[in-house]
Amino acid sequence: MTEAYRRLVDAFGRGWERGDPEEILSVFTADAVFLETPFSDKETGHAAIRRYWTDLPANQAEVTFRSGEIYVAGPWFATEFRCTYRRRRSGEWVDARGAMFCETQDGKISEMRMYWHRSP
């Protein structure tokens, strides 16, 4: 299962790097739940998740995404990640690091919870 989960994380990361909401959506079930931070509102379903990720290309440039080892427990997996990007408006570089916790169903992510922090 680790290889299958690695493919999901890598596709998610490529979508983030490319600013491509459709590639990001390709890893989620149709009724998936996405939670950006512990205190965020849940984004449920493809339409809501697409809305969340649609602003990405307008705000982030030169994005790189890397993830760490994947830890598996049945249909759940977790990994750390690091995403760096340049803010389009200010040109300032941002270094975001965190972890994602995912539940899967039928080979796709049915719930993704992210915990992260960025500097600056």
Phi and psi in degrees as a GROMACS rama.xvg file:
@    title "Ramachandran Plot"
@    xaxis  label "Phi"
@    yaxis  label "Psi"
@TYPE xy
-57.0308  -41.0374  THR-2
-64.0543  -40.9831  GLU-3
-64.6229  -41.3071  ALA-4
-68.7454  -35.7351  TYR-5
-61.0221  -42.0563  ARG-6
-61.9271  -39.3913  ARG-7
-63.704  -47.2655  LEU-8
-63.7632  -42.6971  VAL-9
-63.7178  -41.0651  ASP-10
-65.9779  -41.9014  ALA-11
-58.3091  -47.8747  PHE-12
-62.5357  -41.2211  GLY-13
-62.0002  -41.8421  ARG-14
-61.3228  -40.4803  GLY-15
-65.5026  -46.5958  TRP-16
-59.7517  -39.3961  GLU-17
-87.2842  -8.30951  ARG-18
64.887  39.9393  GLY-19
-114.4  93.7236  ASP-20
-58.0697  -32.106  PRO-21
-67.359  -38.1458  GLU-22
-67.6896  -38.6296  GLU-23
-61.3676  -46.5101  ILE-24
-62.5344  -25.6362  LEU-25
-61.5267  -18.6788  SER-26
-93.4649  -7.67104  VAL-27
-104.039  146.933  PHE-28
-68.2076  161.651  THR-29
-59.5198  -32.0708  ALA-30
-108.159  25.2745  ASP-31
-61.7674  157.119  ALA-32
-113.219  131.98  VAL-33
-122.039  128.045  PHE-34
-125.158  109.864  LEU-35
-65.9309  -43.5825  GLU-36
-141.849  165.159  THR-37
-57.9816  -25.218  PRO-38
-105.82  7.02912  PHE-39
-79.2946  159.973  SER-40
-72.8762  146.295  ASP-41
-73.3901  136.492  LYS-42
-100.391  119.398  GLU-43
-119.422  126.078  THR-44
89.783  161.268  GLY-45
-58.5866  -41.4668  HIS-46
-61.8943  -44.4574  ALA-47
-68.4071  -41.8839  ALA-48
-66.1419  -40.4066  ILE-49
-60.1688  -45.5835  ARG-50
-57.5405  -43.5489  ARG-51
-59.3064  -47.3708  TYR-52
-85.7797  -6.0126  TRP-53
-67.6642  -33.3537  THR-54
-75.2329  -10.7239  ASP-55
-51.8989  -53.8154  LEU-56
-61.7847  -27.6995  PRO-57
-75.7175  -21.5042  ALA-58
-112.815  -24.2751  ASN-59
-122.889  136.686  GLN-60
-129.679  159.539  ALA-61
51.0428  48.4967  GLU-62
-79.2047  135.64  VAL-63
-127.358  138.018  THR-64
-127.33  131.483  PHE-65
-135.469  146.09  ARG-66
-129.296  159.745  SER-67
-96.7698  -158.168  GLY-68
-61.6536  145.103  GLU-69
-99.9349  128.869  ILE-70
-106.094  126.157  TYR-71
-115.728  138.301  VAL-72
-142.301  89.3373  ALA-73
64.3486  -126.307  GLY-74
-82.3069  6.22045  PRO-75
-109.62  147.629  TRP-76
-147.073  160.464  PHE-77
-141.651  151.056  ALA-78
-156.188  153.621  THR-79
-85.9416  157.883  GLU-80
-144.474  161.119  PHE-81
-138.093  129.722  ARG-82
-130.556  124.424  CYS-83
-115.246  145.181  THR-84
-158.791  163.656  TYR-85
-105.276  130.88  ARG-86
-71.2804  126.879  ARG-87
-63.8119  -38.7548  ARG-88
-70.8451  -42.2323  ARG-89
-106.785  -17.6909  SER-90
80.0123  -2.12538  GLY-91
-70.4935  139.74  GLU-92
-84.9544  140.406  TRP-93
-122.694  137.429  VAL-94
-118.417  107.814  ASP-95
-107.083  130.381  ALA-96
-133.362  143.76  ARG-97
-176.544  -158.178  GLY-98
-138.692  152.992  ALA-99
-126.665  140.635  MET-100
-120.902  123.305  PHE-101
-127.782  143.528  CYS-102
-110.583  143.311  GLU-103
-120.552  158.76  THR-104
-153.188  128.278  GLN-105
53.8462  38.2379  ASP-106
81.8852  7.11118  GLY-107
-130.929  168.931  LYS-108
-83.3455  124.103  ILE-109
-98.4671  -20.2206  SER-110
-153.034  131.941  GLU-111
-127.308  123.381  MET-112
-115.937  124.453  ARG-113
-110.068  143.199  MET-114
-130.113  116.861  TYR-115
-152.389  167.365  TRP-116
-145.301  149.815  HIS-117
-125.514  155.669  ARG-118
-133.028  132.685  SER-119
